[in-house]
């Protein structure tokens, strides 16, 4: 067996269907269904991800689930954590392509995102059943080309997540996502999200997330209210 074949045999795959009902607040943040395919290979790259979003033609919170449209496709890669000053840091990058049709359901721009994330277990408040951790993340997103009549994109987003996993089956995650929008002269905004997940039989999992705006209406990547349901399977 060749090295490539051996690596392919060790690759796990994950498929998710995600339904988001969102109060549209900024371009690209609307009610939609997303198909996500992830490859989890061995080696220095820990994850490859393809997101195929299908925003509803009607961009209200209720949307029009039986009238989807193509959205902006996203590709992401994540490296395995590396030791940086004694902490495990994972670097990742994402490309967004302006493939939405009509383009009003996307952002009309090619975008590049660079990010880093670390994980800190919290053993002092954990026990045999509950494993708590804190995971801070930072992302920088810029537009590099696309429709010249659409607004440029340049923002820095932080994600501050507190996660509790118990009995290795259930999890609860509370995340604050502040953002600085440089196109709007450093205007800030933030959303908060609470997500619960459960691992089911045969490598299925189910997630439910509720999110809402904390401040900064109209700031990049924020939204008003969001309800998200995700069903996934690892194989």
C-alpha contacts under 8 A as a table, 3 or more apart, distances in Angstrom:
res1	aa1	res2	aa2	distance
1	X	5	X	6.15
1	X	6	X	6.48
2	X	5	X	5.15
2	X	6	X	6.22
3	X	6	X	5.04
3	X	7	X	6.16
4	X	7	X	5.13
4	X	8	X	6.15
5	X	8	X	5.00
5	X	9	X	6.21
6	X	9	X	5.18
6	X	10	X	6.63
7	X	10	X	5.26
7	X	11	X	6.55
7	X	41	X	7.11
7	X	42	X	6.48
8	X	11	X	5.21
8	X	41	X	7.32
10	X	41	X	6.47
10	X	42	X	6.49
11	X	39	X	6.61
11	X	40	X	5.46
11	X	41	X	4.17
11	X	42	X	6.40
12	X	39	X	5.96
12	X	40	X	4.95
12	X	41	X	6.30
12	X	234	X	7.05
12	X	235	X	5.99
13	X	37	X	7.37
13	X	38	X	5.67
13	X	39	X	4.70
13	X	40	X	6.01
13	X	234	X	5.66
13	X	235	X	5.31
14	X	37	X	5.90
14	X	38	X	5.04
14	X	39	X	6.54
14	X	40	X	7.85
14	X	232	X	6.94
14	X	233	X	5.61
14	X	234	X	4.28
14	X	235	X	6.27
15	X	35	X	7.59
15	X	36	X	5.72
15	X	37	X	4.73
15	X	38	X	6.40
15	X	232	X	5.46
15	X	233	X	5.47
15	X	234	X	6.56
16	X	35	X	5.98
16	X	36	X	5.05
16	X	37	X	6.61
16	X	230	X	6.63
16	X	231	X	5.60
16	X	232	X	4.07
16	X	233	X	6.58
17	X	33	X	7.22
17	X	34	X	5.91
17	X	35	X	4.93
17	X	36	X	6.45
17	X	230	X	5.67
17	X	231	X	5.45
17	X	232	X	6.37
18	X	33	X	5.62
18	X	34	X	5.06
18	X	35	X	6.51
18	X	36	X	7.86
18	X	228	X	6.95
18	X	229	X	5.79
18	X	230	X	4.30
18	X	231	X	6.57
19	X	31	X	7.92
19	X	32	X	6.14
19	X	33	X	4.53
19	X	34	X	6.49
19	X	228	X	5.55
19	X	229	X	5.33
19	X	230	X	6.37
20	X	30	X	7.87
20	X	31	X	5.44
20	X	32	X	5.41
20	X	33	X	6.23
20	X	226	X	6.66
20	X	227	X	5.75
20	X	228	X	4.39
20	X	229	X	6.70
21	X	30	X	7.15
21	X	31	X	4.45
21	X	32	X	6.65
21	X	61	X	5.32
21	X	62	X	6.48
21	X	63	X	7.21
21	X	226	X	5.54
21	X	227	X	5.21
21	X	228	X	6.37
22	X	29	X	7.00
22	X	30	X	5.10
22	X	31	X	4.73
22	X	32	X	7.98
22	X	60	X	7.25
22	X	61	X	4.90
22	X	62	X	7.96
22	X	223	X	7.07
22	X	224	X	7.11
22	X	225	X	5.70
22	X	226	X	4.44
22	X	227	X	6.65
23	X	29	X	7.89
23	X	30	X	6.33
23	X	31	X	7.27
23	X	59	X	7.95
23	X	60	X	6.13
23	X	61	X	4.78
23	X	223	X	6.25
23	X	224	X	5.08
23	X	225	X	5.33
23	X	226	X	6.61
24	X	27	X	7.45
24	X	29	X	5.58
24	X	30	X	4.70
24	X	31	X	7.41
24	X	59	X	6.70
24	X	60	X	6.66
24	X	61	X	7.22
24	X	223	X	5.99
24	X	224	X	6.67
25	X	29	X	6.61
25	X	30	X	7.70
25	X	217	X	6.93
25	X	218	X	5.74
25	X	222	X	6.61
25	X	223	X	4.65
25	X	224	X	5.89
26	X	29	X	5.65
26	X	218	X	5.62
26	X	219	X	7.00
26	X	220	X	6.26
26	X	221	X	6.54
26	X	222	X	6.49
26	X	223	X	6.46
27	X	30	X	7.58
27	X	104	X	7.61
27	X	105	X	7.08
27	X	106	X	6.24
27	X	107	X	5.63
28	X	105	X	6.01
28	X	106	X	4.64
28	X	107	X	5.57
29	X	221	X	6.92
29	X	222	X	7.46
29	X	223	X	6.45
30	X	55	X	6.76
30	X	56	X	7.89
30	X	59	X	5.73
30	X	60	X	7.30
30	X	61	X	7.51
30	X	105	X	7.77
31	X	55	X	5.85
31	X	56	X	5.98
31	X	59	X	5.94
31	X	60	X	6.79
31	X	61	X	6.05
31	X	62	X	7.40
31	X	63	X	5.79
32	X	53	X	6.72
32	X	54	X	5.44
32	X	55	X	3.81
32	X	56	X	5.33
32	X	63	X	7.77
32	X	65	X	7.57
32	X	68	X	7.53
33	X	53	X	5.89
33	X	54	X	5.15
33	X	55	X	6.17
33	X	56	X	7.73
33	X	65	X	7.87
33	X	68	X	7.90
34	X	51	X	6.63
34	X	52	X	5.59
34	X	53	X	4.13
34	X	54	X	5.89
35	X	51	X	5.92
35	X	52	X	5.11
35	X	53	X	6.26
36	X	49	X	7.08
36	X	50	X	5.73
36	X	51	X	4.64
36	X	52	X	6.33
37	X	49	X	5.80
37	X	50	X	5.31
37	X	51	X	6.72
38	X	47	X	6.71
38	X	48	X	5.55
38	X	49	X	4.42
38	X	50	X	6.45
39	X	47	X	5.68
39	X	48	X	5.12
39	X	49	X	6.53
40	X	46	X	5.60
40	X	47	X	4.78
40	X	48	X	6.70
41	X	45	X	6.96
41	X	46	X	5.82
41	X	47	X	6.63
42	X	45	X	7.20
42	X	46	X	6.61
43	X	46	X	6.80
43	X	80	X	7.98
44	X	79	X	5.85
44	X	80	X	5.63
45	X	48	X	7.64
45	X	77	X	7.13
45	X	78	X	5.91
45	X	79	X	4.40
45	X	80	X	5.84
46	X	77	X	7.74
46	X	78	X	5.68
46	X	79	X	5.22
46	X	80	X	5.10
47	X	76	X	7.81
47	X	77	X	5.55
47	X	78	X	5.07
47	X	79	X	6.99
48	X	75	X	7.55
48	X	76	X	5.80
48	X	77	X	4.68
48	X	78	X	6.74
49	X	74	X	7.98
49	X	75	X	5.64
49	X	76	X	4.93
49	X	77	X	6.38
50	X	73	X	7.57
50	X	74	X	5.94
50	X	75	X	4.85
50	X	76	X	6.66
51	X	73	X	5.85
51	X	74	X	5.08
51	X	75	X	6.50
52	X	70	X	7.86
52	X	71	X	7.04
52	X	72	X	7.42
52	X	73	X	5.30
52	X	74	X	6.98
53	X	70	X	6.52
53	X	71	X	4.98
53	X	72	X	6.57
53	X	73	X	6.55
54	X	68	X	5.41
54	X	69	X	5.13
54	X	70	X	4.86
54	X	71	X	5.17
55	X	59	X	7.68
55	X	68	X	5.59
55	X	69	X	5.48
55	X	70	X	6.66
55	X	71	X	5.94
55	X	105	X	6.70
56	X	59	X	6.09
56	X	63	X	5.66
56	X	64	X	5.29
56	X	65	X	5.93
56	X	66	X	7.80
56	X	67	X	5.84
56	X	68	X	4.41
56	X	69	X	5.99
57	X	63	X	7.26
57	X	64	X	6.35
57	X	67	X	5.90
57	X	68	X	5.78
57	X	69	X	6.09
57	X	105	X	7.85
58	X	63	X	4.93
58	X	64	X	5.48
59	X	62	X	7.94
59	X	63	X	5.43
59	X	64	X	7.86
60	X	63	X	4.93
64	X	67	X	5.42
64	X	68	X	7.19
65	X	68	X	6.27
69	X	100	X	7.35
69	X	101	X	6.24
69	X	102	X	7.56
70	X	99	X	6.92
70	X	100	X	5.09
70	X	101	X	5.51
70	X	102	X	7.93
71	X	98	X	7.69
71	X	99	X	5.84
71	X	100	X	3.84
71	X	101	X	6.56
71	X	105	X	6.55
71	X	106	X	6.00
72	X	96	X	6.44
72	X	97	X	5.47
72	X	98	X	4.97
72	X	99	X	4.70
72	X	100	X	4.91
72	X	106	X	5.71
72	X	107	X	7.60
73	X	96	X	5.82
73	X	97	X	5.35
73	X	98	X	7.10
73	X	99	X	6.31
73	X	100	X	7.95
74	X	94	X	6.77
74	X	95	X	5.61
74	X	96	X	4.50
74	X	97	X	6.40
75	X	94	X	5.45
75	X	95	X	5.23
75	X	96	X	6.63
76	X	92	X	7.20
76	X	93	X	5.65
76	X	94	X	4.15
76	X	95	X	6.47
77	X	92	X	5.60
77	X	93	X	5.57
77	X	94	X	6.51
78	X	90	X	7.00
78	X	91	X	5.96
78	X	92	X	4.14
78	X	93	X	6.59
79	X	90	X	5.88
79	X	91	X	5.58
79	X	92	X	6.10
80	X	90	X	5.82
80	X	91	X	7.63
81	X	88	X	5.30
81	X	89	X	4.89
81	X	90	X	4.16
81	X	91	X	7.28
81	X	118	X	7.99
82	X	87	X	7.94
82	X	88	X	5.33
82	X	89	X	5.28
82	X	90	X	6.30
83	X	86	X	5.67
83	X	87	X	5.41
83	X	88	X	4.71
83	X	89	X	6.24
84	X	87	X	5.25
84	X	88	X	6.21
84	X	89	X	6.28
87	X	118	X	7.00
87	X	119	X	7.76
87	X	120	X	7.95
88	X	118	X	5.65
88	X	119	X	6.65
89	X	116	X	6.58
89	X	117	X	5.55
89	X	118	X	4.54
89	X	119	X	7.47
90	X	116	X	5.55
90	X	117	X	5.24
90	X	118	X	6.24
91	X	114	X	7.68
91	X	115	X	5.79
91	X	116	X	4.40
91	X	117	X	6.56
92	X	114	X	6.05
92	X	115	X	5.24
92	X	116	X	6.16
93	X	112	X	7.36
93	X	113	X	5.37
93	X	114	X	4.54
93	X	115	X	6.08
94	X	112	X	5.94
94	X	113	X	4.96
94	X	114	X	6.70
95	X	110	X	7.38
95	X	111	X	5.71
95	X	112	X	4.92
95	X	113	X	6.43
96	X	109	X	7.81
96	X	110	X	5.60
96	X	111	X	4.94
96	X	112	X	6.61
97	X	109	X	6.88
97	X	110	X	5.00
97	X	111	X	6.85
98	X	103	X	7.48
98	X	106	X	6.57
98	X	107	X	6.61
98	X	108	X	4.94
98	X	109	X	5.35
98	X	110	X	5.84
98	X	146	X	7.30
99	X	103	X	7.35
99	X	106	X	7.53
99	X	108	X	7.82
100	X	103	X	4.84
100	X	104	X	7.44
100	X	105	X	5.89
100	X	106	X	5.14
100	X	108	X	7.64
101	X	104	X	7.47
101	X	105	X	6.85
101	X	106	X	7.85
102	X	105	X	5.99
102	X	106	X	7.82
103	X	106	X	5.31
103	X	107	X	7.09
103	X	108	X	6.02
104	X	107	X	7.05
104	X	108	X	7.59
107	X	150	X	7.48
108	X	146	X	5.93
108	X	147	X	5.58
108	X	150	X	6.39
109	X	143	X	5.92
109	X	144	X	7.24
109	X	145	X	5.80
109	X	146	X	4.28
109	X	147	X	6.12
109	X	150	X	7.58
109	X	152	X	7.61
109	X	153	X	7.93
110	X	143	X	5.54
110	X	144	X	5.74
110	X	145	X	5.26
110	X	146	X	5.63
111	X	141	X	6.78
111	X	142	X	5.56
111	X	143	X	4.22
111	X	144	X	5.92
111	X	145	X	7.58
111	X	153	X	7.74
112	X	141	X	5.73
112	X	142	X	5.58
112	X	143	X	6.35
112	X	144	X	7.25
113	X	139	X	6.55
113	X	140	X	5.51
113	X	141	X	4.34
113	X	142	X	6.62
114	X	139	X	5.67
114	X	140	X	5.42
114	X	141	X	6.71
115	X	137	X	7.23
115	X	138	X	5.51
115	X	139	X	4.17
115	X	140	X	6.31
116	X	137	X	5.75
116	X	138	X	5.64
116	X	139	X	6.74
117	X	135	X	6.92
117	X	136	X	5.89
117	X	137	X	4.26
117	X	138	X	6.61
118	X	135	X	5.69
118	X	136	X	5.98
118	X	137	X	6.68
119	X	133	X	6.87
119	X	134	X	5.99
119	X	135	X	4.53
119	X	136	X	7.02
120	X	133	X	5.53
120	X	134	X	5.18
120	X	135	X	6.18
121	X	131	X	7.68
121	X	132	X	6.15
121	X	133	X	4.15
121	X	134	X	6.34
122	X	125	X	5.94
122	X	126	X	6.32
122	X	131	X	7.50
122	X	132	X	5.40
122	X	133	X	5.09
122	X	134	X	7.11
123	X	126	X	4.83
123	X	127	X	7.37
123	X	131	X	7.40
123	X	132	X	7.14
125	X	132	X	7.01
126	X	129	X	7.81
126	X	130	X	5.40
126	X	131	X	5.02
126	X	132	X	5.63
127	X	130	X	5.22
127	X	131	X	6.43
128	X	131	X	7.40
129	X	165	X	7.95
129	X	166	X	5.05
129	X	167	X	5.27
130	X	164	X	6.32
130	X	165	X	5.58
130	X	166	X	4.33
130	X	167	X	6.92
131	X	164	X	5.60
131	X	165	X	5.13
131	X	166	X	6.22
132	X	162	X	7.29
132	X	163	X	5.59
132	X	164	X	4.44
132	X	165	X	6.43
133	X	162	X	5.95
133	X	163	X	5.37
133	X	164	X	6.67
134	X	160	X	7.43
134	X	161	X	5.75
134	X	162	X	4.69
134	X	163	X	6.39
135	X	159	X	7.92
135	X	160	X	6.09
135	X	161	X	5.10
135	X	162	X	6.50
135	X	163	X	7.90
136	X	158	X	7.34
136	X	159	X	5.69
136	X	160	X	4.57
136	X	161	X	6.18
137	X	158	X	5.57
137	X	159	X	4.92
137	X	160	X	6.44
138	X	156	X	7.25
138	X	157	X	5.78
138	X	158	X	4.48
138	X	159	X	6.36
139	X	156	X	5.70
139	X	157	X	5.13
139	X	158	X	6.35
140	X	154	X	7.56
140	X	155	X	6.04
140	X	156	X	4.60
140	X	157	X	6.48
141	X	153	X	7.09
141	X	154	X	5.60
141	X	155	X	5.48
141	X	156	X	6.38
142	X	152	X	7.83
142	X	153	X	5.16
142	X	154	X	4.37
142	X	155	X	6.73
143	X	146	X	7.91
143	X	152	X	6.09
143	X	153	X	4.99
143	X	154	X	6.61
145	X	148	X	7.77
147	X	150	X	5.52
148	X	151	X	7.63
152	X	183	X	6.96
153	X	183	X	6.60
153	X	220	X	7.86
154	X	181	X	6.38
154	X	182	X	5.57
154	X	183	X	5.83
155	X	179	X	6.87
155	X	180	X	5.53
155	X	181	X	4.44
155	X	182	X	5.42
155	X	183	X	7.30
155	X	220	X	6.89
156	X	179	X	5.62
156	X	180	X	5.20
156	X	181	X	6.67
156	X	182	X	7.82
157	X	177	X	6.74
157	X	178	X	5.95
157	X	179	X	4.22
157	X	180	X	6.41
158	X	176	X	7.95
158	X	177	X	5.45
158	X	178	X	5.45
158	X	179	X	6.16
159	X	175	X	6.48
159	X	176	X	5.80
159	X	177	X	4.57
159	X	178	X	6.88
160	X	175	X	5.43
160	X	176	X	5.26
160	X	177	X	6.50
161	X	173	X	6.55
161	X	174	X	5.64
161	X	175	X	4.23
161	X	176	X	6.59
162	X	173	X	5.66
162	X	174	X	5.34
162	X	175	X	6.41
163	X	171	X	7.01
163	X	172	X	5.76
163	X	173	X	4.32
163	X	174	X	6.53
164	X	171	X	5.46
164	X	172	X	5.30
164	X	173	X	6.41
165	X	168	X	6.12
165	X	169	X	7.33
165	X	170	X	5.75
165	X	171	X	4.31
165	X	172	X	6.68
166	X	169	X	6.36
166	X	170	X	5.49
166	X	171	X	6.29
167	X	170	X	6.62
168	X	171	X	7.95
169	X	198	X	5.66
169	X	199	X	5.04
169	X	200	X	7.78
170	X	196	X	7.54
170	X	197	X	5.73
170	X	198	X	4.57
170	X	199	X	6.48
171	X	196	X	5.72
171	X	197	X	5.20
171	X	198	X	6.55
172	X	194	X	7.36
172	X	195	X	5.72
172	X	196	X	4.52
172	X	197	X	6.50
173	X	193	X	7.98
173	X	194	X	5.78
173	X	195	X	5.13
173	X	196	X	6.45
174	X	192	X	7.46
174	X	193	X	5.85
174	X	194	X	4.65
174	X	195	X	6.53
175	X	192	X	5.70
175	X	193	X	5.18
175	X	194	X	6.49
176	X	190	X	7.06
176	X	191	X	6.10
176	X	192	X	4.52
176	X	193	X	6.53
177	X	190	X	5.26
177	X	191	X	5.29
177	X	192	X	6.11
178	X	188	X	7.15
178	X	189	X	5.69
178	X	190	X	3.98
178	X	191	X	6.57
179	X	188	X	5.59
179	X	189	X	5.38
179	X	190	X	5.85
179	X	219	X	7.60
179	X	220	X	7.39
179	X	221	X	7.76
180	X	186	X	5.51
180	X	187	X	5.78
180	X	188	X	4.57
180	X	189	X	6.74
180	X	219	X	7.77
180	X	220	X	7.95
181	X	184	X	5.49
181	X	185	X	6.80
181	X	186	X	5.08
181	X	187	X	5.26
181	X	188	X	6.14
181	X	219	X	6.17
181	X	220	X	5.97
182	X	185	X	4.97
182	X	186	X	4.52
182	X	187	X	6.90
183	X	186	X	7.08
184	X	187	X	5.50
184	X	219	X	7.85
187	X	216	X	7.44
187	X	219	X	6.89
188	X	215	X	7.87
188	X	216	X	5.80
188	X	219	X	6.61
189	X	214	X	7.20
189	X	215	X	5.07
189	X	216	X	3.79
189	X	217	X	6.77
189	X	219	X	5.65
189	X	220	X	7.99
189	X	222	X	6.99
190	X	213	X	6.18
190	X	214	X	5.34
190	X	215	X	5.57
190	X	216	X	6.47
190	X	222	X	6.47
191	X	211	X	6.78
191	X	212	X	5.46
191	X	213	X	4.35
191	X	214	X	5.08
191	X	215	X	7.24
191	X	222	X	6.25
191	X	223	X	7.27
192	X	211	X	5.53
192	X	212	X	5.66
192	X	213	X	6.56
192	X	214	X	6.57
193	X	209	X	6.69
193	X	210	X	5.64
193	X	211	X	4.15
193	X	212	X	6.69
194	X	209	X	5.57
194	X	210	X	5.41
194	X	211	X	6.40
195	X	207	X	6.86
195	X	208	X	5.62
195	X	209	X	4.13
195	X	210	X	6.49
196	X	207	X	5.67
196	X	208	X	5.41
196	X	209	X	6.42
197	X	205	X	7.12
197	X	206	X	5.60
197	X	207	X	4.27
197	X	208	X	6.47
198	X	205	X	5.73
198	X	206	X	5.50
198	X	207	X	6.65
199	X	203	X	7.08
199	X	204	X	6.21
199	X	205	X	4.47
199	X	206	X	6.68
200	X	203	X	6.25
200	X	204	X	4.99
200	X	205	X	5.29
200	X	206	X	7.50
201	X	204	X	5.93
203	X	233	X	5.56
203	X	234	X	5.42
203	X	235	X	7.14
204	X	231	X	7.42
204	X	232	X	5.68
204	X	233	X	4.38
204	X	234	X	6.65
205	X	231	X	5.96
205	X	232	X	5.28
205	X	233	X	6.25
206	X	229	X	7.59
206	X	230	X	5.80
206	X	231	X	4.81
206	X	232	X	6.52
207	X	228	X	7.96
207	X	229	X	5.76
207	X	230	X	5.02
207	X	231	X	6.59
208	X	227	X	7.69
208	X	228	X	5.80
208	X	229	X	4.77
208	X	230	X	6.57
209	X	226	X	7.86
209	X	227	X	5.95
209	X	228	X	5.00
209	X	229	X	6.52
210	X	225	X	7.80
210	X	226	X	5.79
210	X	227	X	4.91
210	X	228	X	6.49
211	X	225	X	5.73
211	X	226	X	4.91
211	X	227	X	6.57
212	X	223	X	6.94
212	X	224	X	5.58
212	X	225	X	4.39
212	X	226	X	6.20
213	X	216	X	7.68
213	X	217	X	7.44
213	X	222	X	6.89
213	X	223	X	6.05
213	X	224	X	5.08
213	X	225	X	6.50
216	X	219	X	5.68
216	X	222	X	7.92
217	X	222	X	7.18
217	X	223	X	7.44
217	X	224	X	7.59
218	X	222	X	6.87
218	X	223	X	7.71
219	X	222	X	5.82
223	X	226	X	7.41
